[in-house]
Amino acid sequence: MRAREGRPSRAAVLGAVERAPPNGEARSFRRVAKGKPMSCLRTIYDNLEEWFASSFLAIMILCLALQVLVRIFTGKALDWAEEMSRFTFIWAVYIGSSLAAKRGAHVRISAQFLLAPVGVRLFFRILADALWVAFSIFFAVIGVQMVADALKFPETSPTLKITKAYVEMIIPIAFIMMSFRTVELYIRHWRRGTLAALVDVEKEMS
């Protein structure tokens, strides 16, 4: 029989049902589609310092290598390459300090606490890092003021003509990043219940 006008036939309905994915697959697909942007952002966030520090170091090495080659073959110097290598080195060092804070790899003097219980060592480590974060925030505030003053009376580099305040911006940025990464390290260990591992590593390295 012919289907009523305006209504789909039974065969068409059955075919659409057969072609439709199961509910579980549809939900899984939606989760993957939603998870891809978040996964990408998480990867960028977790590797931010590594990528920036590596990039600036690569630019610095290329500039220095080019400078050496030009001196060898022409006897002249590339002023812009020397200046660029200097600026990228500054940024790489300050970003590297945030990377070290993220990994808990800053230099510490902790030999005097090795014989103390884990709780005592953990207390003094938290105290030292709290003082360090306070100092970093204080220095970041001073750095922001310094950059603001430098922007009011801009001074440019002699070769690249870059406003030096833009180069100096990395100082407050790095201290803010170090403070954030230090606090984040404690939060991560606290959620995992592994705060004691922060001082156990010091004992193993001694």
URFENDA-V531311 format. One line per field, one symbol per residue. psi: psi as a letter, one per 40 degrees, with the letter a starting at -180 (. if undefined). burial: + if it has 16 or more other C-alpha atoms within 10 Angstrom, else -. A space follows every 50 residues. Layout:
BEGIN
psi: ???
burial: ???
END
This chain:
BEGIN
psi: ihiiheiiiddddddddddhiiddddddddddddddddddddddddeddd dddddddddddddddddddddddeeiihdddddddddddddddddddddd ddefeihihedeedeiiddddddddddddddddddddddddddddddddd ddgihiiddefhhddddedddddddddddddddddddddddeffdddddd dddde.
burial: ------------------------------------------------+- --+--+++++--++-++------------++++++-++++++++++++++ ++----------++---+--++--+---+---+--++-++--++-++--+ ------------+++--++++++++++++++++-++--------+--++- -++---
END
